[in-house]
Amino acid sequence: MNPALLAARSYPTARAEGLQLGADTAAWLFLFDDQGDEGPYGRDPELWLARAAHVEALIEGKLPPEAVVSPAARALDDLLRRACVGMSDAWSARFRHNFLQYARTSVSEASRRAAAVPLDVLGFIAHRRESGAMNIVFDLAEPIEGTEIPSEWYRLREFQHPRLAANDVVCWHNDIVSLRKELAHADVHNLPLVLQRAIGCDLQEAVDRAAVMTQARIGDFITGRDLMLQLLDATDLDAGTRLGIRRCLEVYGAWMNANAVWSFETRRYTDVSSGRPGVTVPAYIEPLLRPD
C-alpha cells in the first residue's frame, strides 16, 4: 500500500518528523476505512456504531482513562497527540471535529449499505467531502509545515473555495480508480455509481461524466488558489502567516497530483477480494476495532 510514498508526494517540503506524521495518519485512515468497507461492520450499523463508539469518545476527549480500547484507538490517540503539539486550542478543536465527522460518516455509510439506499448526487458530494478524510490530511499541512492558519482566514470563502475543490478532485478520482473494487463489494458510495443511478446511463458514460466533473474542479482549484494568492498579496498579514497559507495551498494542490500517481502504483485498488460482501471478510482485514 505504501502510505509513506503517498505522504512524501503530498507534503513535498515536509521534514522527517512531519512526513512520519503524514504517513502514519494515512495508514491509519486506510486501515479504519477498510474496517467499514470490507470488514464485518460495513453492513451492520449497530455493530459498527458499537465498535466505533470508543474511537469517537477518544476523539472528543471523553474516553475514561481506565477504558479498555482497541489497537485502532491507541494508534489514533498517538496521532492526535503528535498532531496537536505546538498548535492552538482552536486548531486542535478543528482537527478533532474534522476527525469526528469522518468517523461518523462510516456509521451512516453502514446504514445505507444495509438498506441499499443510495444518496442523490448533491447529497453524495457533501457526504464524500467528509468520508474521504481530506479535511484531516489537509489540516495536517499546518503542523507539518510549522504554521497555523488564523481562524478568520480559514473561514474565508476565498480560502475554502480551493480547499473544497481539491477535496472533490482527490475523492472523485479515487472513486473512478476504485470502481472495480467497490463494485465487487457492492458499495453504493461511489461517484460513477451515483451518477449512473441519477442519470440512467450506462456505467462507462457515468465514469466519463465523473472524469469531466473532476477535471472541472481542477480548474476551480487553480482559479481559487490564484484569487487567494492575490488576496494575500494585498493584505498586511505578517510575512510568516502569508507564507504558511501559501504552503498549505501548495499541499492541497500536491495532494491532487500525489493521489493520482499513487492510485496507479498501489495494489490497493487492483487486488479485489473474492469474498461475498457482508458474508465473508478478506484475510487482510484484522480486528483492529476490537478492545483488547
Secondary structure, 3 states (H helix, E strand, C coil): CCHHHHHHHHCCCCCHHHHHHHHHHHHHHHHHHHHHHCCCCCCCHHHHHHHHHHHHHHHHCCCCCCCCCCHHHHHHHHHHHHHHCCCCHHHHHHHHHHHHHHHHHHHHHHHHHHHCCCCCHHHHHHHHHHHCCHHHHHHCHHHHHCCCCCHHHHCCHHHHHHHHHHHHHHHHHHHHHCHHHHHHCCCCCCHHHHHHHHHCCCHHHHHHHHHHHHHHHHHHHHHHHHHHHHHHHCCCCCHHHHHHHHHHHHHHHHHHHHHHHHHHHCCCCCCCCCCCCCCCCCCCCCCCCCCC
